[in-house]
Amino acid sequence: MNTSAVIVCAGNSTRMDGVNKILLPLGDRKVIGVTMQAFQKCESVAEIIIVCREADMPAIKEEAEAAGITKLKTCVTGGATRQESVISGIKQISKDTELIAVHDGARPLVKPEHIERVIKDAKVFGGATLGVPVKDTIKTVDDGLITDTPPRNKLFITQTPQIFKRSLYFEGIDFALEHGLDFTDDCQLVEAIGGKVAMTTGDYTNIKITTPEDIAIAEILLKGIDKQ
């Protein structure tokens, strides 16, 4: 199946002291360059669409060229919310696209083999997301008091990419728009219409760069990955 990767990086980087995290150095590249390289290496991915701030487009295109990215189709501006940004990117996918992969641009350490595994599961179930089991005991809290302890063996940390069959994802978008819903997680679109989403187990190195210390952690993890 032809898969279009929509990489979302239109946030305002408020927790990075205003510095755009996707343009920070990581190894020999920038964060967004490392992210794009992971999808460039996937045979199932036919094209890459970047959703970003307009001011960042020249730097992203320059990084794509420097990183040897041949699958970059276009860069488009994002919306006021994540959902709006994803929709902006999806409008650019090719007519023959069968699967849509939505990924956070700030998750540069995702492994190509894990992307391919999520694609495989999405073909079977209609939707799939990368994730890992939680390591800690989780509590639900109301007004400062613990109300429940969910079974840890049923809890996963959701990562990206989140991948869906085109028709199923479009149905989810239509439902959300019709009912005025705005989801922060793409799986919720499919869950809202009763669709199945598989949890594809990845690993804990697929971190999201959110705060300045995450870059230092990513540098260490990247060196470990390169040695494998």
URGI-V568633 format. One record per residue. RES is the residue in one letter. PHI is phi as a letter, one per 20 degrees, with the letter a starting at -180 (* if undefined). Layout:
RES;PHI, RES;PHI
This chain:
M;*, N;e, T;d, S;d, A;e, V;d, I;d, V;e, C;b, A;d, G;f, N;e, S;l, T;f, R;e, M;d, D;l, G;n, V;e, N;f, K;f, I;f, L;d, L;f, P;f, L;b, G;m, D;e, R;c, K;e, V;g, I;f, G;f, V;f, T;f, M;f, Q;f, A;f, F;f, Q;g, K;f, C;e, E;f, S;f, V;e, A;e, E;b, I;c, I;c, I;d, V;d, C;b, R;f, E;g, A;f, D;e, M;g, P;g, A;f, I;f, K;f, E;f, E;f, A;f, E;f, A;f, A;e, G;m, I;e, T;e, K;e, L;f, K;e, T;a, C;d, V;c, T;e, G;e, G;d, A;f, T;c, R;g, Q;g, E;f, S;f, V;f, I;f, S;g, G;f, I;f, K;f, Q;e, I;f, S;f, K;f, D;e, T;f, E;d, L;c, I;d, A;d, V;d, H;c, D;f, G;f, A;e, R;d, P;f, L;e, V;f, K;e, P;g, E;f, H;f, I;g, E;f, R;f, V;f, I;g, K;f, D;f, A;f, K;f, V;e, F;e, G;n, G;b, A;b, T;c, L;e, G;a, V;c, P;f, V;f, K;e, D;d, T;f, I;d, K;d, T;e, V;c, D;c, D;l, G;n, L;d, I;f, T;d, D;a, T;c, P;f, P;f, R;f, N;f, K;d, L;d, F;c, I;e, T;e, Q;d, T;c, P;f, Q;d, I;c, F;b, K;f, R;g, S;f, L;f, Y;f, F;f, E;f, G;f, I;f, D;g, F;f, A;f, L;f, E;f, H;d, G;m, L;e, D;c, F;e, T;e, D;c, D;f, C;g, Q;f, L;f, V;f, E;f, A;f, I;d, G;n, G;f, K;e, V;c, A;e, M;e, T;e, T;f, G;d, D;b, Y;e, T;f, N;f, I;e, K;d, I;f, T;c, T;c, P;g, E;f, D;f, I;f, A;f, I;f, A;f, E;f, I;f, L;f, L;f, K;f, G;f, I;f, D;f, K;e, Q;f
